């Protein structure tokens, strides 16, 4: 079975919780690919809260940059793979000076070929005010482009608002 879903939303909209719930009923292996890096205490706490909420039923792989390679290795017919999240992945690429466009294009090419169930979590950052600096505007644009690309290749797209899922594509 192959099914790919993009879960979008703002900060604290319920994206991760909803995505984890999708995996709870899966009978096969559950794999959580974490793109976050604990650069400060607040982020360490967030990561800890996510781990605690998931529990031991998930195998966690921490990969801030080489996402496509991990997906190619880990996705399989009896697996549920959750990537949390694409926007942190983009931020990590930008922070390292790596080109985001080609990385997103490669991900776009690989996702339709992946077997099993895949959920990609991403922030919708373009709904707020226009950022006041070039780097933040570039990040917003790269994230928006990536979301468009993933929405195109995923069979399902869900937008989270106040913890409520709104199906945009099914």
WOKA-V797864 format. One record per residue. N is the residue number from 1. RES is the residue in three letters. SS is DSSP state (A for helix, B for strand, O for the rest). NEAR is the number of other ideal C-beta (glycine too) atoms within 8 Angstrom. Layout:
# WOKA-V797864
<<N,RES,SS,NEAR> <N,RES,SS,NEAR>>
This chain:
# WOKA-V797864
<<1,UNK,O,6> <2,UNK,B,8> <3,UNK,B,9> <4,UNK,B,15> <5,UNK,B,15> <6,UNK,B,14> <7,UNK,B,15> <8,UNK,B,14> <9,UNK,B,11> <10,UNK,O,10> <11,UNK,O,4> <12,UNK,O,4> <13,UNK,O,10> <14,UNK,O,12> <15,UNK,A,15> <16,UNK,A,11> <17,UNK,A,9> <18,UNK,A,13> <19,UNK,A,14> <20,UNK,A,12> <21,UNK,A,7> <22,UNK,A,13> <23,UNK,A,13> <24,UNK,A,7> <25,UNK,O,5> <26,UNK,O,9> <27,UNK,O,4> <28,UNK,O,8> <29,UNK,B,7> <30,UNK,B,12> <31,UNK,B,13> <32,UNK,B,11> <33,UNK,B,15> <34,UNK,B,11> <35,UNK,O,14> <36,UNK,O,11> <37,UNK,O,8> <38,UNK,O,7> <39,UNK,O,4> <40,UNK,O,6> <41,UNK,A,5> <42,UNK,A,6> <43,UNK,A,11> <44,UNK,A,9> <45,UNK,A,8> <46,UNK,A,9> <47,UNK,A,11> <48,UNK,A,8> <49,UNK,A,8> <50,UNK,A,11> <51,UNK,A,8> <52,UNK,A,7> <53,UNK,A,9> <54,UNK,A,10> <55,UNK,O,6> <56,UNK,O,3> <57,UNK,O,6> <58,UNK,B,12> <59,UNK,B,7> <60,UNK,B,10> <61,UNK,B,10> <62,UNK,B,5> <63,UNK,O,10> <64,UNK,O,9> <65,UNK,O,9> <66,UNK,O,6> <67,UNK,A,13> <68,UNK,A,10> <69,UNK,A,7> <70,UNK,A,11> <71,UNK,A,16> <72,UNK,A,9> <73,UNK,A,6> <74,UNK,A,11> <75,UNK,O,11> <76,UNK,O,7> <77,UNK,O,7> <78,UNK,O,7> <79,UNK,B,13> <80,UNK,B,13> <81,UNK,B,14> <82,UNK,B,16> <83,UNK,B,14> <84,UNK,B,14> <85,UNK,O,14> <86,UNK,A,15> <87,UNK,A,11> <88,UNK,A,12> <89,UNK,A,13> <90,UNK,A,14> <91,UNK,A,9> <92,UNK,A,12> <93,UNK,A,12> <94,UNK,A,13> <95,UNK,A,6> <96,UNK,O,7> <97,UNK,O,4> <98,UNK,O,8> <99,UNK,O,6> <100,UNK,A,11> <101,UNK,A,8> <102,UNK,A,7> <103,UNK,A,12> <104,UNK,A,13> <105,UNK,A,9> <106,UNK,A,9> <107,UNK,A,14> <108,UNK,A,11> <109,UNK,A,8> <110,UNK,A,11> <111,UNK,A,14> <112,UNK,O,7> <113,UNK,O,5> <114,UNK,O,13> <115,UNK,O,7> <116,UNK,B,15> <117,UNK,B,14> <118,UNK,B,14> <119,UNK,B,15> <120,UNK,B,14> <121,UNK,B,12> <122,UNK,B,15> <123,UNK,B,12> <124,UNK,O,10> <125,UNK,O,11> <126,UNK,O,7> <127,UNK,O,5> <128,UNK,O,4> <129,UNK,O,3> <130,UNK,O,4> <131,UNK,O,8> <132,UNK,O,4> <133,UNK,O,6> <134,UNK,A,5> <135,UNK,A,7> <136,UNK,A,9> <137,UNK,A,10> <138,UNK,A,9> <139,UNK,A,13> <140,UNK,A,11> <141,UNK,A,8> <142,UNK,A,13> <143,UNK,A,15> <144,UNK,A,10> <145,UNK,A,10> <146,UNK,A,15> <147,UNK,A,13> <148,UNK,A,8> <149,UNK,A,12> <150,UNK,A,15> <151,UNK,A,12> <152,UNK,A,7> <153,UNK,A,9> <154,UNK,O,13> <155,UNK,O,7> <156,UNK,B,11> <157,UNK,B,12> <158,UNK,B,13> <159,UNK,B,10> <160,UNK,B,15> <161,UNK,B,9> <162,UNK,O,5> <163,UNK,O,8> <164,UNK,B,7> <165,UNK,B,9> <166,UNK,B,8> <167,UNK,B,8> <168,UNK,B,8> <169,UNK,B,8> <170,UNK,O,4>>
